[in-house]
Amino acid sequence: MKARRRGKLKMMKKSAVKKEMAYTIDLVKIDGDGAFPCPKCGVVISPDDETEEVYTILETKVKNDELAELTLVCNNCGSKIRLVGFLPQPES
């Protein structure tokens, strides 16, 4: 009976470790046309790619009718990537 519990506990630990990583990328810090490499596997994710071969958009957040945040998943490695920096930052 105890061996069964240990087996279940071990399986639970392994599944907890296998959770996909979530990355945040600030677009303000990206030079060029907005393309960037996936932080995990390096595949280039480009805003011009509308085919959903490289990435899939999971969620969009809008503030005052403007795109504020975008969450996507890399179709190559499965990493979730949160894109921020769409809205202009208030000047101090």
ZADO-1210 file (C-alpha; in nm, 4 decimals, padded with zeros to 6 digits):
<atoms>
<atom x="00.0000" y="00.0000" z="00.0000" code="MET" pos="1"/>
<atom x="00.2798" y="00.2458" z="00.0874" code="LYS" pos="2"/>
<atom x="00.4593" y="00.1691" z="-00.2391" code="ALA" pos="3"/>
<atom x="00.1475" y="00.2693" z="-00.4305" code="ARG" pos="4"/>
<atom x="00.1306" y="00.6042" z="-00.2522" code="ARG" pos="5"/>
<atom x="00.4969" y="00.6725" z="-00.3222" code="ARG" pos="6"/>
<atom x="00.4393" y="00.5907" z="-00.6891" code="GLY" pos="7"/>
<atom x="00.1483" y="00.8337" z="-00.7115" code="LYS" pos="8"/>
<atom x="00.3450" y="01.1034" z="-00.5302" code="LEU" pos="9"/>
<atom x="00.6404" y="01.0545" z="-00.7646" code="LYS" pos="10"/>
<atom x="00.4114" y="01.0829" z="-01.0690" code="MET" pos="11"/>
<atom x="00.2578" y="01.4025" z="-00.9304" code="MET" pos="12"/>
<atom x="00.6025" y="01.5573" z="-00.8824" code="LYS" pos="13"/>
<atom x="00.7056" y="01.4717" z="-01.2382" code="LYS" pos="14"/>
<atom x="00.3906" y="01.6244" z="-01.3862" code="SER" pos="15"/>
<atom x="00.4424" y="01.9427" z="-01.1831" code="ALA" pos="16"/>
<atom x="00.7957" y="01.9777" z="-01.3219" code="VAL" pos="17"/>
<atom x="00.6784" y="01.9354" z="-01.6823" code="LYS" pos="18"/>
<atom x="00.4626" y="02.2513" z="-01.6779" code="LYS" pos="19"/>
<atom x="00.5449" y="02.4739" z="-01.9718" code="GLU" pos="20"/>
<atom x="00.7452" y="02.7859" z="-01.9059" code="MET" pos="21"/>
<atom x="00.5735" y="03.1202" z="-01.9473" code="ALA" pos="22"/>
<atom x="00.7904" y="03.4012" z="-02.0790" code="TYR" pos="23"/>
<atom x="00.7220" y="03.7757" z="-02.0933" code="THR" pos="24"/>
<atom x="00.8639" y="03.9881" z="-02.3733" code="ILE" pos="25"/>
<atom x="00.8468" y="04.3673" z="-02.3702" code="ASP" pos="26"/>
<atom x="00.8085" y="04.4846" z="-02.7295" code="LEU" pos="27"/>
<atom x="00.9523" y="04.8253" z="-02.6400" code="VAL" pos="28"/>
<atom x="01.2896" y="04.6537" z="-02.5983" code="LYS" pos="29"/>
<atom x="01.2835" y="04.4876" z="-02.9425" code="ILE" pos="30"/>
<atom x="01.4499" y="04.6596" z="-03.2367" code="ASP" pos="31"/>
<atom x="01.3363" y="04.6172" z="-03.5944" code="GLY" pos="32"/>
<atom x="01.0053" y="04.4926" z="-03.7296" code="ASP" pos="33"/>
<atom x="00.8826" y="04.3240" z="-03.4097" code="GLY" pos="34"/>
<atom x="01.0120" y="03.9752" z="-03.4865" code="ALA" pos="35"/>
<atom x="01.1838" y="03.7950" z="-03.1992" code="PHE" pos="36"/>
<atom x="01.3194" y="03.4469" z="-03.1224" code="PRO" pos="37"/>
<atom x="01.1250" y="03.2154" z="-02.8940" code="CYS" pos="38"/>
<atom x="01.3017" y="03.2361" z="-02.5555" code="PRO" pos="39"/>
<atom x="01.3104" y="02.8571" z="-02.5270" code="LYS" pos="40"/>
<atom x="01.3719" y="02.7106" z="-02.8735" code="CYS" pos="41"/>
<atom x="01.4855" y="03.0121" z="-03.0793" code="GLY" pos="42"/>
<atom x="01.2353" y="02.9829" z="-03.3662" code="VAL" pos="43"/>
<atom x="01.1647" y="03.3318" z="-03.5067" code="VAL" pos="44"/>
<atom x="00.8189" y="03.4634" z="-03.4243" code="ILE" pos="45"/>
<atom x="00.7150" y="03.7417" z="-03.6598" code="SER" pos="46"/>
<atom x="00.4074" y="03.9658" z="-03.6479" code="PRO" pos="47"/>
<atom x="00.3916" y="03.9341" z="-04.0273" code="ASP" pos="48"/>
<atom x="00.3299" y="03.5568" z="-04.0070" code="ASP" pos="49"/>
<atom x="-00.0461" y="03.5039" z="-04.0252" code="GLU" pos="50"/>
<atom x="-00.0332" y="03.1302" z="-04.1006" code="THR" pos="51"/>
<atom x="-00.0248" y="03.0050" z="-03.7381" code="GLU" pos="52"/>
<atom x="00.2498" y="02.7605" z="-03.8383" code="GLU" pos="53"/>
<atom x="00.5029" y="02.9061" z="-03.5919" code="VAL" pos="54"/>
<atom x="00.2748" y="03.0388" z="-03.3179" code="TYR" pos="55"/>
<atom x="-00.0898" y="03.0518" z="-03.2133" code="THR" pos="56"/>
<atom x="-00.2547" y="03.3451" z="-03.0355" code="ILE" pos="57"/>
<atom x="-00.4191" y="03.2293" z="-02.7132" code="LEU" pos="58"/>
<atom x="-00.5470" y="03.5534" z="-02.5608" code="GLU" pos="59"/>
<atom x="-00.5642" y="03.9249" z="-02.6317" code="THR" pos="60"/>
<atom x="-00.6166" y="04.1994" z="-02.3737" code="LYS" pos="61"/>
<atom x="-00.7512" y="04.5361" z="-02.4847" code="VAL" pos="62"/>
<atom x="-00.7562" y="04.8652" z="-02.2907" code="LYS" pos="63"/>
<atom x="-00.9506" y="05.1642" z="-02.4222" code="ASN" pos="64"/>
<atom x="-00.9888" y="05.0007" z="-02.7654" code="ASP" pos="65"/>
<atom x="-00.6115" y="04.9474" z="-02.7967" code="GLU" pos="66"/>
<atom x="-00.4188" y="04.6211" z="-02.7790" code="LEU" pos="67"/>
<atom x="-00.2480" y="04.6059" z="-02.4381" code="ALA" pos="68"/>
<atom x="-00.1218" y="04.2482" z="-02.4128" code="GLU" pos="69"/>
<atom x="-00.1041" y="03.9331" z="-02.6227" code="LEU" pos="70"/>
<atom x="-00.0469" y="03.5766" z="-02.5078" code="THR" pos="71"/>
<atom x="00.0672" y="03.3220" z="-02.7631" code="LEU" pos="72"/>
<atom x="00.2081" y="02.9728" z="-02.7718" code="VAL" pos="73"/>
<atom x="00.5109" y="02.8654" z="-02.9736" code="CYS" pos="74"/>
<atom x="00.4009" y="02.5763" z="-03.1943" code="ASN" pos="75"/>
<atom x="00.7583" y="02.4447" z="-03.2048" code="ASN" pos="76"/>
<atom x="00.8208" y="02.3917" z="-02.8312" code="CYS" pos="77"/>
<atom x="00.4884" y="02.4739" z="-02.6606" code="GLY" pos="78"/>
<atom x="00.6151" y="02.7704" z="-02.4571" code="SER" pos="79"/>
<atom x="00.3634" y="03.0370" z="-02.3615" code="LYS" pos="80"/>
<atom x="00.4828" y="03.3878" z="-02.4405" code="ILE" pos="81"/>
<atom x="00.3201" y="03.7028" z="-02.3046" code="ARG" pos="82"/>
<atom x="00.3838" y="04.0124" z="-02.5155" code="LEU" pos="83"/>
<atom x="00.3590" y="04.3515" z="-02.3467" code="VAL" pos="84"/>
<atom x="00.4546" y="04.7031" z="-02.4495" code="GLY" pos="85"/>
<atom x="00.1883" y="04.7711" z="-02.7119" code="PHE" pos="86"/>
<atom x="00.0541" y="05.0787" z="-02.5352" code="LEU" pos="87"/>
<atom x="00.2677" y="05.3916" z="-02.5167" code="PRO" pos="88"/>
<atom x="00.4091" y="05.4507" z="-02.1715" code="GLN" pos="89"/>
<atom x="00.3091" y="05.7760" z="-01.9985" code="PRO" pos="90"/>
<atom x="00.5927" y="06.0270" z="-01.9891" code="GLU" pos="91"/>
<atom x="00.7218" y="06.1253" z="-01.6450" code="SER" pos="92"/>
</atoms>
